[in-house]
Amino acid sequence: MSELGFLQGACVWKGAEMVDNPRWVKTFPGVVLEQIDAAVRNTDGVAWRAINRQNFPLPDAASFFDDVREELENGSGMVKMKGLDVGRYDQEQLRRLWYGLGAHLGTPMYQNYRGEVMREIKDEGMGVGAKLYGATVDESGKQFLSSGARTLTPGQLRFHTDRCDVVGLLCVRQAAEGGVSKLASSATVYNEILRRRPDLHALLCKPIPRSRFGEEAGGEHIVYDLPIFGVRDGKPTSHFSLTYIENAQMVPGVRKLTDAEHEAIRLLLAVAEESCFEMRFAPGDIQLLNNHVIYHGRTAFKDQVETGQDRLLMRLWLSVPNSRALPADHAVLWGDVGSGKPHGGIAQPAAAMNA
């Protein structure tokens, strides 16, 4: 149950002010860049999955990462870390580098039931995405891709959140055209809907059916109920991906959304569009987003492989040590809802967990 009332704090913002006051941009100190480079060189021959804070030491980075985590949890909810020269490293070195940074920021979480903790986000074609993440057909017989499958195509991505405290994207290469990141404060969306249409706001604070869409193992039910908005101890959380709501409506026996609920979701998307801002990654940029307070989307993109402009991002899902407590009814998605606890990620098959 939501604690109804307008939200306060630095997580409530509109796009224009974030452009004018980029408090969310953090440049790596020179000494930290030197230590990152040394750690990459000193772990030559170590598998990236074996990288941790001990074998990838960054002794002068603690205060920098504390500042990053503070901005994510108690500030705007987003950070762009800049200053890395990705051209210095080959692909395997970049994996070690990014996983090492992730280990210092938090705990990498599983992104799918196959046990992936780092995912390359690039155009792999609709067929690859459908095979890896699942697809079905809608009422008209048209192919309906899961959210995970859509990330592996060059198409537009609607505003959504990922199932983790913080999603991190390291830009290795940018597309020739498009691929612009769109960011909106879900706290601002919450407040604006409450101001305009409290009746619709109330519906978004009540359970709405979501489908797991075959993308995870270990879930108790194929479809589960979860509010789009929740608040605990004055801190909001919003988990939203329209794809999983739409897919749940295709499952036999699932409660159909009312016209008012559909209207509430359309209003959410409209307000997110009104209040968002856009940023385009440059190679070496790292975007970190707190999924509890940020919606993110993407414009369509076009690669040009022959000029080296084929978009490649490396994604980590992180649970962070200063994470917020979540409402009790969010345990169906997040697991442990206590503050500072490992939140989110995708449940793994029992066989894999026992291997």
Secondary structure as a PSIPRED ss2 file (coil, helix, strand):
# PSIPRED VFORMAT (PSIPRED V4.0)

   1 M C   1.000  0.000  0.000
   2 S C   1.000  0.000  0.000
   3 E C   1.000  0.000  0.000
   4 L C   1.000  0.000  0.000
   5 G C   1.000  0.000  0.000
   6 F C   1.000  0.000  0.000
   7 L C   1.000  0.000  0.000
   8 Q C   1.000  0.000  0.000
   9 G C   1.000  0.000  0.000
  10 A C   1.000  0.000  0.000
  11 C C   1.000  0.000  0.000
  12 V C   1.000  0.000  0.000
  13 W C   1.000  0.000  0.000
  14 K C   1.000  0.000  0.000
  15 G H   0.000  1.000  0.000
  16 A H   0.000  1.000  0.000
  17 E H   0.000  1.000  0.000
  18 M H   0.000  1.000  0.000
  19 V H   0.000  1.000  0.000
  20 D H   0.000  1.000  0.000
  21 N C   1.000  0.000  0.000
  22 P C   1.000  0.000  0.000
  23 R C   1.000  0.000  0.000
  24 W C   1.000  0.000  0.000
  25 V E   0.000  0.000  1.000
  26 K E   0.000  0.000  1.000
  27 T E   0.000  0.000  1.000
  28 F C   1.000  0.000  0.000
  29 P C   1.000  0.000  0.000
  30 G H   0.000  1.000  0.000
  31 V H   0.000  1.000  0.000
  32 V H   0.000  1.000  0.000
  33 L H   0.000  1.000  0.000
  34 E H   0.000  1.000  0.000
  35 Q H   0.000  1.000  0.000
  36 I H   0.000  1.000  0.000
  37 D H   0.000  1.000  0.000
  38 A H   0.000  1.000  0.000
  39 A H   0.000  1.000  0.000
  40 V H   0.000  1.000  0.000
  41 R H   0.000  1.000  0.000
  42 N H   0.000  1.000  0.000
  43 T C   1.000  0.000  0.000
  44 D C   1.000  0.000  0.000
  45 G C   1.000  0.000  0.000
  46 V C   1.000  0.000  0.000
  47 A C   1.000  0.000  0.000
  48 W H   0.000  1.000  0.000
  49 R H   0.000  1.000  0.000
  50 A H   0.000  1.000  0.000
  51 I C   1.000  0.000  0.000
  52 N C   1.000  0.000  0.000
  53 R C   1.000  0.000  0.000
  54 Q C   1.000  0.000  0.000
  55 N C   1.000  0.000  0.000
  56 F C   1.000  0.000  0.000
  57 P C   1.000  0.000  0.000
  58 L C   1.000  0.000  0.000
  59 P C   1.000  0.000  0.000
  60 D C   1.000  0.000  0.000
  61 A C   1.000  0.000  0.000
  62 A H   0.000  1.000  0.000
  63 S H   0.000  1.000  0.000
  64 F H   0.000  1.000  0.000
  65 F H   0.000  1.000  0.000
  66 D H   0.000  1.000  0.000
  67 D H   0.000  1.000  0.000
  68 V H   0.000  1.000  0.000
  69 R H   0.000  1.000  0.000
  70 E H   0.000  1.000  0.000
  71 E H   0.000  1.000  0.000
  72 L H   0.000  1.000  0.000
  73 E H   0.000  1.000  0.000
  74 N H   0.000  1.000  0.000
  75 G C   1.000  0.000  0.000
  76 S C   1.000  0.000  0.000
  77 G C   1.000  0.000  0.000
  78 M E   0.000  0.000  1.000
  79 V E   0.000  0.000  1.000
  80 K E   0.000  0.000  1.000
  81 M E   0.000  0.000  1.000
  82 K E   0.000  0.000  1.000
  83 G C   1.000  0.000  0.000
  84 L C   1.000  0.000  0.000
  85 D C   1.000  0.000  0.000
  86 V H   0.000  1.000  0.000
  87 G H   0.000  1.000  0.000
  88 R H   0.000  1.000  0.000
  89 Y C   1.000  0.000  0.000
  90 D C   1.000  0.000  0.000
  91 Q H   0.000  1.000  0.000
  92 E H   0.000  1.000  0.000
  93 Q H   0.000  1.000  0.000
  94 L H   0.000  1.000  0.000
  95 R H   0.000  1.000  0.000
  96 R H   0.000  1.000  0.000
  97 L H   0.000  1.000  0.000
  98 W H   0.000  1.000  0.000
  99 Y H   0.000  1.000  0.000
 100 G H   0.000  1.000  0.000
 101 L H   0.000  1.000  0.000
 102 G H   0.000  1.000  0.000
 103 A H   0.000  1.000  0.000
 104 H H   0.000  1.000  0.000
 105 L H   0.000  1.000  0.000
 106 G C   1.000  0.000  0.000
 107 T E   0.000  0.000  1.000
 108 P E   0.000  0.000  1.000
 109 M C   1.000  0.000  0.000
 110 Y C   1.000  0.000  0.000
 111 Q C   1.000  0.000  0.000
 112 N C   1.000  0.000  0.000
 113 Y C   1.000  0.000  0.000
 114 R C   1.000  0.000  0.000
 115 G C   1.000  0.000  0.000
 116 E C   1.000  0.000  0.000
 117 V C   1.000  0.000  0.000
 118 M E   0.000  0.000  1.000
 119 R E   0.000  0.000  1.000
 120 E E   0.000  0.000  1.000
 121 I E   0.000  0.000  1.000
 122 K C   1.000  0.000  0.000
 123 D C   1.000  0.000  0.000
 124 E C   1.000  0.000  0.000
 125 G C   1.000  0.000  0.000
 126 M H   0.000  1.000  0.000
 127 G H   0.000  1.000  0.000
 128 V H   0.000  1.000  0.000
 129 G H   0.000  1.000  0.000
 130 A H   0.000  1.000  0.000
 131 K H   0.000  1.000  0.000
 132 L H   0.000  1.000  0.000
 133 Y H   0.000  1.000  0.000
 134 G C   1.000  0.000  0.000
 135 A E   0.000  0.000  1.000
 136 T E   0.000  0.000  1.000
 137 V E   0.000  0.000  1.000
 138 D C   1.000  0.000  0.000
 139 E C   1.000  0.000  0.000
 140 S C   1.000  0.000  0.000
 141 G C   1.000  0.000  0.000
 142 K C   1.000  0.000  0.000
 143 Q E   0.000  0.000  1.000
 144 F E   0.000  0.000  1.000
 145 L E   0.000  0.000  1.000
 146 S C   1.000  0.000  0.000
 147 S H   0.000  1.000  0.000
 148 G H   0.000  1.000  0.000
 149 A H   0.000  1.000  0.000
 150 R H   0.000  1.000  0.000
 151 T C   1.000  0.000  0.000
 152 L C   1.000  0.000  0.000
 153 T C   1.000  0.000  0.000
 154 P C   1.000  0.000  0.000
 155 G C   1.000  0.000  0.000
 156 Q C   1.000  0.000  0.000
 157 L E   0.000  0.000  1.000
 158 R E   0.000  0.000  1.000
 159 F E   0.000  0.000  1.000
 160 H E   0.000  0.000  1.000
 161 T C   1.000  0.000  0.000
 162 D C   1.000  0.000  0.000
 163 R C   1.000  0.000  0.000
 164 C E   0.000  0.000  1.000
 165 D C   1.000  0.000  0.000
 166 V E   0.000  0.000  1.000
 167 V E   0.000  0.000  1.000
 168 G E   0.000  0.000  1.000
 169 L E   0.000  0.000  1.000
 170 L E   0.000  0.000  1.000
 171 C E   0.000  0.000  1.000
 172 V E   0.000  0.000  1.000
 173 R E   0.000  0.000  1.000
 174 Q C   1.000  0.000  0.000
 175 A C   1.000  0.000  0.000
 176 A C   1.000  0.000  0.000
 177 E E   0.000  0.000  1.000
 178 G E   0.000  0.000  1.000
 179 G C   1.000  0.000  0.000
 180 V C   1.000  0.000  0.000
 181 S E   0.000  0.000  1.000
 182 K E   0.000  0.000  1.000
 183 L E   0.000  0.000  1.000
 184 A E   0.000  0.000  1.000
 185 S E   0.000  0.000  1.000
 186 S H   0.000  1.000  0.000
 187 A H   0.000  1.000  0.000
 188 T H   0.000  1.000  0.000
 189 V H   0.000  1.000  0.000
 190 Y H   0.000  1.000  0.000
 191 N H   0.000  1.000  0.000
 192 E H   0.000  1.000  0.000
 193 I H   0.000  1.000  0.000
 194 L H   0.000  1.000  0.000
 195 R H   0.000  1.000  0.000
 196 R H   0.000  1.000  0.000
 197 R C   1.000  0.000  0.000
 198 P H   0.000  1.000  0.000
 199 D H   0.000  1.000  0.000
 200 L H   0.000  1.000  0.000
 201 H H   0.000  1.000  0.000
 202 A H   0.000  1.000  0.000
 203 L H   0.000  1.000  0.000
 204 L H   0.000  1.000  0.000
 205 C C   1.000  0.000  0.000
 206 K C   1.000  0.000  0.000
 207 P C   1.000  0.000  0.000
 208 I E   0.000  0.000  1.000
 209 P E   0.000  0.000  1.000
 210 R E   0.000  0.000  1.000
 211 S E   0.000  0.000  1.000
 212 R C   1.000  0.000  0.000
 213 F C   1.000  0.000  0.000
 214 G C   1.000  0.000  0.000
 215 E C   1.000  0.000  0.000
 216 E C   1.000  0.000  0.000
 217 A C   1.000  0.000  0.000
 218 G C   1.000  0.000  0.000
 219 G C   1.000  0.000  0.000
 220 E C   1.000  0.000  0.000
 221 H C   1.000  0.000  0.000
 222 I C   1.000  0.000  0.000
 223 V E   0.000  0.000  1.000
 224 Y E   0.000  0.000  1.000
 225 D E   0.000  0.000  1.000
 226 L E   0.000  0.000  1.000
 227 P C   1.000  0.000  0.000
 228 I C   1.000  0.000  0.000
 229 F E   0.000  0.000  1.000
 230 G E   0.000  0.000  1.000
 231 V E   0.000  0.000  1.000
 232 R E   0.000  0.000  1.000
 233 D C   1.000  0.000  0.000
 234 G C   1.000  0.000  0.000
 235 K E   0.000  0.000  1.000
 236 P E   0.000  0.000  1.000
 237 T E   0.000  0.000  1.000
 238 S E   0.000  0.000  1.000
 239 H C   1.000  0.000  0.000
 240 F C   1.000  0.000  0.000
 241 S E   0.000  0.000  1.000
 242 L H   0.000  1.000  0.000
 243 T H   0.000  1.000  0.000
 244 Y H   0.000  1.000  0.000
 245 I H   0.000  1.000  0.000
 246 E H   0.000  1.000  0.000
 247 N H   0.000  1.000  0.000
 248 A H   0.000  1.000  0.000
 249 Q C   1.000  0.000  0.000
 250 M C   1.000  0.000  0.000
 251 V C   1.000  0.000  0.000
 252 P C   1.000  0.000  0.000
 253 G C   1.000  0.000  0.000
 254 V C   1.000  0.000  0.000
 255 R C   1.000  0.000  0.000
 256 K C   1.000  0.000  0.000
 257 L C   1.000  0.000  0.000
 258 T C   1.000  0.000  0.000
 259 D H   0.000  1.000  0.000
 260 A H   0.000  1.000  0.000
 261 E H   0.000  1.000  0.000
 262 H H   0.000  1.000  0.000
 263 E H   0.000  1.000  0.000
 264 A H   0.000  1.000  0.000
 265 I H   0.000  1.000  0.000
 266 R H   0.000  1.000  0.000
 267 L H   0.000  1.000  0.000
 268 L H   0.000  1.000  0.000
 269 L H   0.000  1.000  0.000
 270 A H   0.000  1.000  0.000
 271 V H   0.000  1.000  0.000
 272 A H   0.000  1.000  0.000
 273 E H   0.000  1.000  0.000
 274 E H   0.000  1.000  0.000
 275 S H   0.000  1.000  0.000
 276 C C   1.000  0.000  0.000
 277 F E   0.000  0.000  1.000
 278 E E   0.000  0.000  1.000
 279 M E   0.000  0.000  1.000
 280 R C   1.000  0.000  0.000
 281 F C   1.000  0.000  0.000
 282 A C   1.000  0.000  0.000
 283 P C   1.000  0.000  0.000
 284 G C   1.000  0.000  0.000
 285 D C   1.000  0.000  0.000
 286 I E   0.000  0.000  1.000
 287 Q E   0.000  0.000  1.000
 288 L E   0.000  0.000  1.000
 289 L E   0.000  0.000  1.000
 290 N E   0.000  0.000  1.000
 291 N C   1.000  0.000  0.000
 292 H C   1.000  0.000  0.000
 293 V C   1.000  0.000  0.000
 294 I E   0.000  0.000  1.000
 295 Y E   0.000  0.000  1.000
 296 H E   0.000  0.000  1.000
 297 G E   0.000  0.000  1.000
 298 R E   0.000  0.000  1.000
 299 T C   1.000  0.000  0.000
 300 A C   1.000  0.000  0.000
 301 F E   0.000  0.000  1.000
 302 K E   0.000  0.000  1.000
 303 D C   1.000  0.000  0.000
 304 Q E   0.000  0.000  1.000
 305 V H   0.000  1.000  0.000
 306 E H   0.000  1.000  0.000
 307 T H   0.000  1.000  0.000
 308 G C   1.000  0.000  0.000
 309 Q E   0.000  0.000  1.000
 310 D C   1.000  0.000  0.000
 311 R C   1.000  0.000  0.000
 312 L E   0.000  0.000  1.000
 313 L E   0.000  0.000  1.000
 314 M E   0.000  0.000  1.000
 315 R E   0.000  0.000  1.000
 316 L E   0.000  0.000  1.000
 317 W E   0.000  0.000  1.000
 318 L E   0.000  0.000  1.000
 319 S E   0.000  0.000  1.000
 320 V C   1.000  0.000  0.000
 321 P C   1.000  0.000  0.000
 322 N C   1.000  0.000  0.000
 323 S C   1.000  0.000  0.000
 324 R C   1.000  0.000  0.000
 325 A C   1.000  0.000  0.000
 326 L C   1.000  0.000  0.000
 327 P C   1.000  0.000  0.000
 328 A H   0.000  1.000  0.000
 329 D H   0.000  1.000  0.000
 330 H H   0.000  1.000  0.000
 331 A H   0.000  1.000  0.000
 332 V H   0.000  1.000  0.000
 333 L H   0.000  1.000  0.000
 334 W H   0.000  1.000  0.000
 335 G C   1.000  0.000  0.000
 336 D C   1.000  0.000  0.000
 337 V C   1.000  0.000  0.000
 338 G C   1.000  0.000  0.000
 339 S C   1.000  0.000  0.000
 340 G C   1.000  0.000  0.000
 341 K C   1.000  0.000  0.000
 342 P C   1.000  0.000  0.000
 343 H C   1.000  0.000  0.000
 344 G E   0.000  0.000  1.000
 345 G C   1.000  0.000  0.000
 346 I C   1.000  0.000  0.000
 347 A C   1.000  0.000  0.000
 348 Q C   1.000  0.000  0.000
 349 P C   1.000  0.000  0.000
 350 A H   0.000  1.000  0.000
 351 A H   0.000  1.000  0.000
 352 A H   0.000  1.000  0.000
 353 M H   0.000  1.000  0.000
 354 N H   0.000  1.000  0.000
 355 A C   1.000  0.000  0.000
